Amino acid sequence: MKVQLKSRLTIAKKYNGKELYLAFPAKGSWYLIEHDELVELVGSHTPWLNTISWREKGACSSSAPSSALLAALEGYILKGA
């Protein structure tokens, strides 16, 4: 499993199709999700994929994702042993 550790929720076109997982913190929890799946969730729950940042620069990130996106990511929270 290839994992990219991030300091915040991040999507980037350079990660598309690479079977790469992202690990990032948000609201006191850590998340682990496959990048392309994260892009789908971001597209369903935010306007990020329609921004200049995504369309022209190829990346978006947030240290404070919306509550709707965090709810969609609930199944990807890393839980302690």
N, C-alpha and C positions, 0 to 999 in steps of 0.2 A: 504494500500500500504506500503510495507516494503522498505525503502530507506536507502542505505549505502552512507554516505557522504565521499567523497575522496578528497584529495588535488591535485590529478592528474588522468588522464585517467588510469584506472586499470581494468584488468581482472584476475580472479583467479578461478581455478577449484573448489575450496571449495564453490563457489557461484553457480555453475551449477545446474540447475533444482530446484532452491529455490524460483522462482518467485520474485526475488529481483531486485530492481531498483538501479542504481548508479547515483549519482549526482556529477559532477566534473567540475572544470574550465579548459578552454583552450583558448588561444588567446583572452582573454578579455570577453569571454562569458561563461555562465554556461549551462551545458547539463544535461538532465535527460533521461535515457534509461534503459530498462530492460536488465539485465546482459547477458542473453543468446543471445539476439538479438545483443548486442554489440559484443559478441564473434564472431558471424556470420559476422558482418561488418568488424571487425578486420581481420578475416580470408580472406575476399574478397579483402581487400585493403592494407594489410601489410604482411610481412613474419613472424610475431610474433609466429604463431601457429607451426612453424617449428624450433623454437629456443630451445636451451637447457633450458632456463629459463622456458618456458611453458611446455615442455615435461617432464623435470625432477623435477623442483621446483614447477610447477603448477601455475605460476603467471607471468604477464608482466604488465609494466606500462610505461607511458611516460608523461612528463610535456610539451612536444612539439610534438604532433601527426603530422603525415604527412598531407600535404594539401589535398591529395586524401581522407584520412580518415575523415578529418574535413568536406570536401564537402559532404561525405556520411552521416555525422551526422547533417547536417544543419537543418533537420526537428525536431531535438531533442533539439534545443536551447530553454532555458527558456526565455521567453519574459516578460518584466515588464508590470504591469497593466496600 
